[in-house]
Amino acid sequence: MSTETPLLDVRGLVKHYPVTEGVWSREVGRVRAVDGIDLTVERGETVGLVGESGCGKSTAARAMLRLEEPTGGTVRFDGEDVTDYDSEGLKRFRRRAQLILQDPASSFDPRRSIGRSVAEPLAVHGMSDRGRRRRLVEATLERVGLSHDAADRYPQELSGGEKQRAALARALIVDPDLLVADEPVSALDTSIQADVLELLGRLRSELGLGVLLISHDLRVVREVCDRVAVMYLGEIVESGPIDAVFGDPQHPYTRALLASVPIPDPTVSRPSVDLLGEVPDAAHPPSGCRFHTRCPAVIQLAGYDLDDDVWRRVHRLRTRLSGGSGTIDVDAVRTRVAADTGSDPDGPDESVSAALRREFELPQRLSDPGADAVLDRALERLASG
């Protein structure tokens, strides 16, 4: 990595959204969409930011560009703190840092020609000569693989790949130093994805751009990125050079993501990684490691001797009982048991306990008698209210 000042240097970036209630909109909590991430992008390199949908990737990008105001942290661009910029400084920054959105169709005004849309950033940044704007638009469209007469066409007249090329032209028209590409090929066919990614890589090399590529597709990230950061529930859990992270992942979440990538070769086998449960609510994230509620490598408590898979299911139940990933609606379970068996909803608690075991995929008896006794007592207490 270069010893020079990074093009983009993000430290402790936080973006929270208040949760309010009542007539006076009293704040009762916060959605921790981004919760203290560090990230750098050097000139001429592509950094991938990956994770499941809803983990905070796009929110982080918008906060970095100050399209949304960060709650905390610093964002330095070419050594300057973006969070200190006034409106004029922010305008200069946005000429040098451009965003490419996921869906090119929704990012173009259907009533405007492609040429007018691509030229708009030039007008915003003070270029009043319409003839010069037109010449720059035509040259930039040709640079991204479109003909110059595409300037006179409308978005609905272009294919998905052509619209994404036009979106790239609009970002490049002001000669930026940084491109933030938010899922730039996820809406495109596979063959078109390859063309757009090849174009993005070529332009990065020719223009010396820094690129932050946001994606949930690890195959895309592996193909085009130099480094990668893996994000889960508002935090970066692992980062490093692409070969190191993908070749020898250290975090269980990274290993789970890589195991989910299909391999088009039926002769290749690899161990599967089964993630139990749902992603926790960002308004009430688990304490400690936020992945522990779903982690396949969660450590069993001392004194118990259970199969690892069974322990993970017990741990999932423990987490739910503690309120870390939602509560258990015992009344709903009791009603369901009554409907299935035709019994009285106020019937014996043993039926509810057995139903809870089935819901969490637990055996009727654990192999460790001590653990089974603890589980029985917990389920009985839960069933009795």
C-alpha positions in Angstrom: 0.0 0.0 0.0 1.1 3.5 -0.8 2.7 5.6 2.0 1.1 8.8 0.6 -2.1 10.3 2.0 -5.0 8.1 0.9 -7.4 9.6 -1.6 -10.3 8.6 0.8 -9.7 8.0 4.5 -12.7 7.1 6.6 -12.3 6.8 10.4 -15.0 5.8 12.9 -17.8 6.7 10.5 -21.2 6.5 12.3 -24.7 7.0 10.8 -27.6 6.5 13.2 -31.3 7.2 12.5 -33.5 8.2 15.4 -36.5 6.1 16.3 -39.3 8.4 17.6 -42.8 7.9 19.0 -45.7 10.1 20.2 -47.0 13.5 19.1 -43.8 15.2 20.1 -41.6 12.7 18.2 -39.7 11.7 21.4 -36.6 9.7 20.6 -36.8 6.3 22.1 -34.0 4.6 20.3 -31.6 4.6 17.3 -31.1 2.5 14.2 -27.4 1.9 14.1 -27.1 1.6 10.3 -23.3 2.4 10.3 -21.5 2.0 13.6 -17.9 3.1 13.5 -16.3 1.8 10.3 -12.7 2.5 9.0 -11.9 2.4 5.3 -9.3 3.8 2.9 -9.2 4.0 -0.9 -5.9 4.8 -2.6 -5.5 6.5 -5.9 -5.7 4.0 -8.8 -7.1 1.1 -6.7 -10.5 -0.5 -6.4 -11.8 -1.4 -2.9 -14.8 -3.6 -2.5 -17.4 -3.2 0.3 -19.4 -6.4 0.6 -22.1 -7.8 2.8 -25.8 -8.9 2.9 -28.6 -6.6 1.9 -29.4 -4.2 4.7 -25.9 -4.4 6.4 -25.3 -0.6 5.8 -23.1 -0.6 2.7 -25.2 2.0 0.7 -25.8 4.1 3.8 -22.0 4.2 4.5 -21.4 5.4 0.9 -24.0 8.2 1.2 -22.5 9.3 4.5 -19.0 9.3 3.0 -20.1 11.6 0.2 -22.2 13.6 2.7 -25.4 12.9 0.7 -26.5 12.1 4.3 -24.9 13.9 7.2 -22.7 11.5 9.3 -23.7 11.1 13.0 -20.0 10.8 13.9 -16.5 10.0 12.6 -14.3 11.7 10.1 -14.1 11.4 6.3 -10.9 12.8 4.8 -10.6 13.3 1.0 -7.1 14.1 -0.2 -6.1 15.0 3.3 -9.1 17.4 4.0 -11.9 16.6 6.4 -15.1 16.5 4.3 -17.3 16.8 7.4 -15.9 20.4 7.9 -16.8 21.6 4.4 -19.3 24.4 4.0 -21.6 24.5 0.9 -18.9 25.7 -1.4 -16.4 23.2 -0.2 -18.9 20.5 -0.5 -19.7 21.5 -4.1 -16.0 21.3 -5.0 -15.7 17.9 -3.3 -18.7 16.5 -5.2 -17.1 17.4 -8.5 -14.1 15.2 -7.5 -16.2 12.4 -5.9 -19.0 10.9 -8.0 -21.6 8.3 -7.3 -22.9 5.6 -9.7 -26.3 4.3 -8.6 -27.6 0.7 -8.8 -30.5 1.2 -11.1 -29.6 3.4 -14.1 -33.2 3.5 -15.3 -34.4 5.3 -12.2 -31.4 7.7 -12.1 -32.3 9.3 -15.5 -35.2 11.6 -16.1 -37.2 10.0 -18.9 -38.2 13.5 -20.2 -34.6 14.5 -20.8 -32.3 13.3 -23.5 -29.1 11.4 -22.5 -27.0 14.3 -23.6 -28.9 16.8 -21.3 -28.6 14.4 -18.4 -24.9 13.7 -18.9 -24.2 17.5 -19.3 -26.1 18.5 -16.2 -23.1 18.2 -13.8 -21.1 20.5 -16.1 -23.8 23.1 -15.9 -24.0 22.7 -12.1 -20.3 23.3 -11.8 -20.4 26.5 -13.9 -19.7 25.6 -17.5 -22.1 27.9 -19.4 -20.8 27.3 -23.0 -23.4 24.9 -24.4 -21.3 24.1 -27.5 -18.4 23.0 -25.2 -20.7 21.0 -23.0 -22.0 19.2 -26.1 -18.5 18.4 -27.3 -17.5 17.0 -23.9 -20.7 14.9 -23.7 -20.1 13.3 -27.1 -16.4 12.6 -26.3 -17.3 11.1 -22.9 -20.1 8.9 -24.4 -17.6 7.5 -26.9 -15.1 6.9 -24.2 -17.5 4.6 -22.4 -18.4 2.7 -25.5 -21.5 4.6 -26.8 -21.8 6.4 -30.1 -21.9 10.2 -30.0 -25.5 10.3 -31.3 -26.6 8.5 -28.1 -26.7 12.1 -26.7 -29.9 12.7 -28.7 -31.7 9.5 -27.5 -33.8 9.1 -24.4 -33.3 6.6 -21.5 -36.2 4.4 -22.6 -34.4 4.0 -26.0 -31.3 2.4 -24.4 -30.7 -1.1 -23.2 -29.8 -1.7 -19.5 -26.1 -2.0 -20.3 -26.2 1.2 -22.4 -28.0 3.1 -19.6 -25.3 2.0 -17.2 -22.6 3.2 -19.6 -24.4 6.5 -19.9 -24.5 6.7 -16.0 -20.8 6.1 -16.0 -20.3 8.9 -18.6 -22.3 11.3 -16.4 -20.0 10.5 -13.4 -16.9 10.9 -15.5 -17.9 14.1 -17.3 -16.5 16.3 -14.5 -13.2 14.4 -14.4 -13.5 13.0 -10.8 -10.8 11.4 -8.7 -13.1 9.0 -6.9 -16.0 6.9 -8.1 -18.3 5.3 -5.6 -20.2 2.5 -7.5 -23.2 1.2 -5.6 -24.1 -2.2 -7.1 -23.3 -0.9 -10.6 -24.0 -4.2 -12.4 -26.5 -6.1 -10.2 -29.4 -5.2 -12.5 -27.6 -6.3 -15.6 -27.3 -9.7 -17.4 -24.1 -11.6 -16.8 -22.6 -11.0 -20.2 -23.3 -7.2 -19.9 -21.9 -7.2 -16.4 -18.6 -8.4 -17.7 -18.5 -5.6 -20.3 -19.3 -2.9 -17.8 -16.8 -4.2 -15.2 -14.1 -4.4 -17.9 -14.9 -0.8 -18.9 -14.7 0.3 -15.3 -11.3 -1.4 -14.8 -9.9 0.2 -18.0 -11.1 3.7 -17.1 -9.6 3.3 -13.6 -6.2 2.4 -15.1 -6.4 5.2 -17.8 -7.6 7.9 -15.5 -5.9 6.9 -12.2 -9.3 6.8 -10.4 -9.9 5.5 -6.9 -13.0 3.3 -6.9 -15.2 2.1 -4.0 -17.3 -0.8 -5.4 -20.3 -1.7 -3.2 -21.7 -5.2 -4.0 -23.2 -8.3 -2.5 -21.8 -10.4 -5.4 -18.4 -11.7 -4.2 -17.6 -13.0 -7.7 -17.7 -9.4 -9.0 -15.6 -8.2 -6.1 -13.0 -10.9 -6.6 -12.7 -10.1 -10.3 -12.1 -6.4 -10.1 -11.0 -5.3 -6.6 -7.6 -4.9 -5.0 -8.8 -4.9 -1.4 -12.1 -5.8 0.2 -13.9 -4.9 3.4 -16.7 -7.2 4.7 -19.6 -5.5 6.5 -22.1 -7.0 8.9 -24.8 -5.1 10.7 -23.2 -1.7 10.5 -19.6 -2.9 11.3 -16.6 -4.0 9.2 -15.7 -7.5 10.5 -12.8 -8.2 8.2 -10.7 -6.4 5.6 -7.5 -6.8 3.6 -6.0 -7.6 0.2 -8.5 -9.6 -2.0 -6.3 -12.7 -2.2 -5.7 -12.8 1.6 -9.4 -12.3 2.6 -10.8 -14.7 -0.1 -8.0 -17.2 0.1 -7.8 -17.5 3.9 -10.8 -15.8 5.5 -10.5 -15.3 9.3 -14.0 -14.3 10.3 -16.8 -16.8 10.3 -19.1 -14.4 8.5 -16.6 -14.0 5.6 -16.3 -17.8 5.4 -20.1 -18.1 5.3 -20.4 -15.5 2.5 -17.7 -17.3 0.4 -19.4 -20.7 1.0 -22.6 -19.2 -0.5 -21.0 -18.4 -3.9 -22.0 -21.1 -6.4 -19.2 -23.0 -8.2 -20.2 -24.0 -11.8 -18.4 -27.3 -11.4 -20.3 -30.3 -10.0 -17.1 -32.2 -9.3 -15.9 -29.5 -6.8 -17.1 -30.0 -3.2 -16.6 -27.8 -0.2 -18.1 -27.7 3.3 -21.3 -25.8 3.6 -21.8 -23.1 6.2 -25.3 -23.0 7.7 -26.3 -19.6 9.2 -29.2 -20.0 11.7 -31.7 -17.3 12.5 -32.3 -13.9 11.1 -30.1 -10.8 10.9 -30.7 -8.9 14.2 -32.5 -5.6 14.3 -30.0 -2.7 13.8 -32.0 -0.8 16.4 -31.2 -3.4 19.0 -27.9 -5.0 17.9 -26.4 -7.8 20.0 -23.7 -7.0 22.5 -20.2 -8.0 21.8 -19.6 -9.5 18.4 -22.8 -8.8 16.5 -22.5 -12.0 14.5 -22.5 -14.2 17.6 -26.3 -14.9 17.3 -25.8 -16.6 14.0 -22.1 -17.7 14.2 -21.3 -21.3 13.2 -18.1 -21.0 15.4 -19.8 -19.8 18.6 -18.0 -21.3 21.5 -19.9 -23.7 23.8 -20.2 -22.8 27.5 -17.8 -24.6 29.8 -19.4 -27.6 31.5 -21.6 -28.7 28.6 -20.9 -31.4 26.1 -23.2 -31.0 23.1 -22.8 -31.5 19.4 -21.7 -28.2 17.8 -24.8 -28.0 15.6 -27.1 -28.6 18.6 -25.3 -26.1 20.7 -25.8 -23.4 17.9 -29.5 -24.1 18.1 -29.5 -23.8 21.9 -27.5 -20.6 21.6 -30.1 -19.2 19.1 -32.8 -19.9 21.7 -30.8 -18.3 24.5 -30.4 -15.2 22.3 -34.1 -15.0 21.7 -34.9 -15.5 25.3 -32.5 -12.7 26.3 -34.3 -10.4 23.8 -31.1 -9.9 21.7 -32.8 -10.9 18.4 -36.5 -10.4 19.1 -38.8 -12.0 21.6 -40.8 -15.3 21.5 -44.6 -14.9 21.3 -45.6 -17.8 23.6 -49.3 -17.0 23.1 -48.9 -17.5 19.3 -47.1 -20.8 19.9 -49.9 -21.9 22.3 -52.6 -21.0 19.7 -50.7 -22.8 17.0 -50.4 -26.0 19.1 -54.1 -25.9 19.9 -55.0 -25.5 16.2 -52.7 -28.3 15.2 -53.9 -30.8 17.9 -57.5 -29.6 18.4 -56.8 -29.1 22.1 -57.6 -26.4 24.5 -55.4 -23.3 24.0 -55.0 -23.3 27.8 -53.8 -26.9 27.8 -50.6 -28.3 29.4 -47.4 -26.3 29.2 -45.6 -29.5 28.1 -47.1 -29.2 24.7 -45.9 -25.7 24.3 -42.4 -26.7 25.5 -42.3 -29.5 22.9 -43.4 -27.0 20.2 -40.7 -24.6 21.1 -38.1 -27.4 20.8 -39.4 -28.1 17.3 -39.5 -24.4 16.3 -35.8 -24.1 17.2 -35.0 -27.5 15.7 -33.9 -29.0 19.0 -34.1 -32.7 19.8 -36.6 -33.8 22.3 -33.7 -34.8 24.6 -30.2 -33.3 24.6 -27.3 -35.6 24.8 -26.0 -33.8 27.9 -28.4 -34.4 30.8 -27.4 -31.3 32.7 -27.9 -29.1 29.7 -31.3 -30.8 29.0 -32.4 -30.1 32.6 -31.5 -26.4 32.2 -33.3 -26.3 28.9 -36.4 -28.0 30.4 -36.6 -25.5 33.2 -36.2 -22.5 30.8 -38.9 -23.8 28.5 -41.3 -24.5 31.3 -40.8 -21.1 32.8 -41.4 -19.5 29.4 -44.5 -21.6 28.7 -46.0 -20.8 32.1 -45.5 -17.1 31.5 
